[in-house]
Amino acid sequence: MWDNAPLLRNIANALVASSALAALYGVAYYTVHLPGLFPLQSVELSAAPQRVVAEDVLQMVRDETYGNFLPWISIT
């Protein structure tokens, strides 16, 4: 096995590739979980609410918006 250069090269390439992917995943995970990266600054309605009270819409937005721009990622 130790004298099989192509096999050793393939193993080394696989280890380097998996290390690079793990590093990229770590950087992406860290970046997305930074607090304040995608803060929600405002909510704009395109038309006035007709079947609900505007205060109810405002309360729902306040209750349901949290975290960052990516809702499937929770910030702890």
Buried (B, 14 or more C-beta within 10 A) or exposed (E): EEEEEEEEEEEEEEEEEEEEEEEEEEEEEEEBBEEEEEEEEEEEEEEEEEEEEEEEBEEEEEEEEEBBEEEEEEEE
